[in-house]
Amino acid sequence: MLKKLFSAATAAALSAALLCSPAFADGGEPLGFDGLADTIRENSLSYLAIEENIAAIEAIDYEVMAEDMLDGLNEMSEMKWLLIQMPVKDSYAVSSLDQSYDALKEAYDDLKEGKLQQTDADLVRQLRSAQNQLVMAGESMYIALGDLSLTESGLERNLAQLDRSVEEMNLRYELGQISELTLRQVEVQRSTLDSNIKTLQMSMSTMSASLGAMTGAESGGTAELMALPTVTDEQLAEMDYEKDLETAKAASYELYDAKKTLDDAEETYKDAGKEYHYNTSKYEFVAAQHTWEAAQRTYESQVQSFELSFRALYLQVLDYRQIIDAQQAALELAKANRAAAALQFELGKISQNELLDAEDAVAAAEDSLTGAQIDLFSAWNNYRWAVDSGILN
């Protein structure tokens, strides 16, 4: 059970941070994270297409299907009888009809035994998992945009610092204190950083447009994102590794499908055992036995991999939580340094650029704290997806 809780300062800082831009090009409302999943379910064309496929499966009337199959089998039987009665028998037609009859009979038997219904139910479960992964991808994109906005803020701050350096270097060049090459080097650094910022902004715009498409924005529309929710004390305290792991395993489609594969391998092994009377001198039976044992190891490996990945998610939440404390301490130190720099500036002991550098250090520390808070929220959100839907990011 996770006992360590948020400090009040941390919670307040997170609630005031993580705003992104630009707004919807079509003038829509800002997009909040709390309603994001429902918005994607209502507007994503990919999600809705999967929903229609699910509806098509769920619309099947298996009783009517069984009646239709039975009618088809009866018609084939009558047709075969007529072909046999003909003076000149068409052996090819009879053989072809036999094959069609056997295939339909097998499908009919599967339907009567519930195998076809189970296959369709498994397909629905797989499609639901695909829908959940789509929603999760949208949420991850939302969080990533918040993180990229922090990166942009830091780069813009670095650009302002370089602008001050370029101004200073120009003055020193005019005074003959530095060479033209030294000035040029600083100007190239500034130009490169400006180019990197533009590239980042284009990437953010593309990602925002993709999220906008998932949430129903007009073509080319981009999303204005609201502040991310705060991970509360209660949410952290409710994390229970052992209990949550079992819930996640039960919800996982991947593990469900792996178990189904294992069951099929066991059934094949048993069929071989009956056919060859479990005689280990028969290579066919021995091969089937090894195939089943390999399937068991494969399944155990998949379960082990799932458990290890889930544990990594759990520990990641704990790690990001302690990082917040470290970043909070770093921010307080940066503020103290800024206060000292302000006093020194008033006394004329440091330049204005040095004071601005101290202020930039505070802004950078604030961004680092906000980044840690984003990381914590992202890790916790991934953990909840794992527990509730069995999806591991």
RARA-V968146 format. One record per pair of residues at least 12 apart in sequence whose C-alpha atoms are under 8 Angstrom apart, sorted by the first residue. I is the first residue (numbers start at 1). J is the second residue. D is the distance in whole Angstrom. If there is no record, write none. Layout:
BEGIN
I;J;D / I;J;D
END
This chain:
BEGIN
1;237;6 / 1;238;7 / 1;239;6 / 1;240;5 / 1;241;7 / 2;236;6 / 2;237;5 / 2;238;7 / 2;239;6 / 2;240;7 / 2;318;8 / 3;236;7 / 3;237;5 / 4;236;8 / 4;237;7 / 5;233;5 / 5;236;7 / 5;237;7 / 6;232;7 / 6;233;6 / 10;324;8 / 10;328;8 / 11;230;6 / 11;231;8 / 11;232;8 / 13;370;7 / 14;228;8 / 14;229;8 / 14;230;6 / 14;370;7 / 14;373;6 / 15;227;7 / 15;228;7 / 15;229;7 / 15;230;6 / 16;227;7 / 17;227;6 / 17;228;8 / 17;370;7 / 18;146;5 / 18;147;8 / 18;149;8 / 18;150;8 / 18;226;7 / 18;227;5 / 18;228;6 / 18;370;7 / 18;374;8 / 19;146;7 / 19;149;8 / 19;225;6 / 19;226;6 / 19;227;5 / 19;228;8 / 20;145;7 / 20;146;6 / 20;149;6 / 20;224;6 / 20;225;5 / 20;226;7 / 21;223;7 / 21;224;5 / 21;225;6 / 22;205;8 / 22;222;6 / 22;223;6 / 22;224;5 / 23;222;6 / 23;223;5 / 23;224;4 / 23;225;8 / 24;212;8 / 24;217;7 / 24;221;5 / 24;222;5 / 24;223;5 / 24;224;6 / 25;217;8 / 25;218;7 / 25;220;7 / 25;221;4 / 25;222;6 / 25;223;8 / 26;217;7 / 26;218;6 / 26;221;6 / 28;217;8 / 29;224;8 / 30;223;7 / 30;224;5 / 30;225;6 / 30;226;6 / 31;223;7 / 31;224;6 / 31;225;5 / 31;226;6 / 32;225;6 / 32;226;5 / 32;227;7 / 32;228;8 / 33;139;7 / 33;142;8 / 33;225;8 / 33;226;7 / 33;227;8 / 33;228;6 / 33;229;7 / 34;229;7 / 36;138;8 / 36;139;7 / 36;215;8 / 37;135;6 / 37;136;8 / 37;138;8 / 37;139;7 / 39;215;6 / 39;216;8 / 40;135;6 / 40;138;8 / 40;214;6 / 40;215;5 / 40;216;8 / 41;135;7 / 42;215;8 / 43;214;6 / 43;215;5 / 43;216;5 / 44;213;7 / 44;214;4 / 44;215;6 / 44;216;7 / 45;214;7 / 47;131;6 / 47;134;7 / 50;127;7 / 50;131;7 / 54;124;6 / 54;127;7 / 57;120;7 / 57;124;8 / 62;111;8 / 62;117;8 / 66;108;7 / 66;111;7 / 66;112;8 / 69;104;7 / 69;108;6 / 70;108;7 / 73;101;6 / 73;104;7 / 73;105;7 / 76;97;7 / 76;101;7 / 77;101;8 / 80;94;6 / 80;97;7 / 125;253;7 / 126;253;7 / 129;253;7 / 129;389;8 / 129;391;8 / 132;389;7 / 133;391;7 / 136;385;8 / 138;211;6 / 138;214;7 / 140;378;7 / 141;207;7 / 141;211;7 / 142;211;7 / 142;225;8 / 143;228;8 / 143;374;7 / 143;378;7 / 145;204;7 / 145;207;8 / 145;208;7 / 146;374;8 / 147;371;6 / 147;374;7 / 148;200;8 / 148;204;7 / 150;367;6 / 150;371;7 / 152;197;7 / 152;200;7 / 152;201;8 / 154;364;7 / 154;367;8 / 155;193;7 / 155;197;7 / 156;197;7 / 157;360;7 / 159;190;7 / 159;193;7 / 159;194;7 / 161;357;8 / 162;186;8 / 162;189;8 / 162;190;6 / 163;190;7 / 164;353;7 / 165;186;7 / 166;183;7 / 166;186;6 / 166;187;6 / 169;183;6 / 169;186;8 / 170;183;7 / 205;222;7 / 208;222;5 / 208;223;6 / 209;221;6 / 209;222;4 / 209;223;7 / 210;222;8 / 211;223;7 / 228;374;8 / 229;377;8 / 230;377;7 / 231;376;8 / 231;377;6 / 231;380;8 / 241;311;8 / 241;314;7 / 244;387;6 / 245;307;7 / 245;310;7 / 245;387;7 / 247;387;6 / 247;388;7 / 247;390;8 / 248;386;6 / 248;387;4 / 248;388;6 / 248;389;7 / 248;390;5 / 248;391;8 / 249;306;8 / 249;387;8 / 249;390;6 / 250;390;7 / 251;387;8 / 251;388;7 / 251;389;5 / 251;390;5 / 252;389;6 / 252;390;4 / 252;391;6 / 253;390;7 / 255;302;7 / 255;303;7 / 258;299;6 / 258;302;8 / 259;299;7 / 261;295;8 / 262;292;8 / 262;295;6 / 262;296;6 / 262;299;7 / 265;291;7 / 265;292;5 / 265;295;7 / 266;292;6 / 268;288;7 / 268;292;8 / 269;285;8 / 269;288;5 / 269;289;6 / 269;291;8 / 269;292;6 / 272;284;8 / 272;285;6 / 272;288;7 / 273;285;6 / 306;392;8 / 309;392;7 / 310;383;8 / 310;386;7 / 310;392;7 / 313;379;7 / 313;382;7 / 313;383;6 / 314;383;7 / 316;379;6 / 317;376;6 / 317;379;5 / 317;380;6 / 320;372;6 / 320;373;8 / 320;375;6 / 320;376;5 / 320;379;8 / 321;376;6 / 323;372;7 / 324;369;6 / 324;372;6 / 324;373;7 / 327;365;7 / 327;368;7 / 327;369;5 / 327;372;8 / 328;369;6 / 330;365;7 / 331;362;6 / 331;365;5 / 331;366;6 / 331;369;8 / 334;358;7 / 334;361;6 / 334;362;5 / 334;365;7 / 335;362;6 / 337;358;7 / 338;355;7 / 338;358;5 / 338;359;6 / 338;362;7 / 341;354;8 / 341;355;6 / 341;358;7 / 342;355;6
END
